[in-house]
Amino acid sequence: MEYSKEHEAPFSSPSLPSNKWWSKDTVAIVTGANKGIGFAMVKRLAHLGLTVILTARDIEKGHKAIEELRNQGLDDVHFFRLDVSEPASINTFVSWFARIFGALDILVNNAAVSFNEINENSVEHAETVIKTNFYGAKLLTEALLPMFRLSHSKSRILNISSRLGSLNKLKNPNIKNILQSENLSEKHIEAMVSLFLQNVKNGTWERQGWPELWTDYAVSKLALNAYTRVLAKRYMGRGISLNCFCPGFTQTSMTRGKGTRTADDAADIGARLALLPPEELPSGRFYMSGTSIVNSKL
């Protein structure tokens, strides 16, 4: 995804369809959802009448989040522990989901970590950040793909991303060329991620043209955006829509409560994007929230 002026396409805040295509039988999963944007997304989707599975790493916090939602009258919410950084946890979750629900309509890959303060740029935890933000979303998506209802109207994946992962933040021309290639593959993306982690290990990462702000987080989102593009191309016309959404500078624990919008504001837009009418549903797009919604190609 190359975010630049020539790719900007104003996209007014999407409104909910007048004739909604979803129902109580529409099943959505939101990861990393015991707080912040994830929790707000679960709340919004449940308010709109979907059945929603809330996942979180911490069992106690997950149950507390579900209790809070049910106290608001939202009964069609469910919790199961999921740590996307652990393949075994993904397998356990997917087995439970297959047994209890069987079919999936919407996946919101929201779970992510960053260990930096807003003005810091340490890569001390780069491996954990990549493992969670990129590989976690990738492995979960791969495990759930067979369970999606392959329907033009219903099957969607929305990856919560960041403009920090835009190609124009990348100063390494060789890597940029690879990511812009029409022949981009998962192997190319994983090779890029491995190169970054190797640069971190040998202490050369600051001289290799990687994004300069929140570098490990930015690379994880760069990889997630690229992976979304690859899958969108692969599943074009096959009943699954895949898009990325950058909620902007949002007041969450990751930003230490700083930001220009609340988690509820971000989730309202995210839910509208996830529920776009079938005839307006794109794939392979990057949406960025700001004063208006910017819609560009991945």
Disulfide bonds with the S-S distance in Angstrom:
none
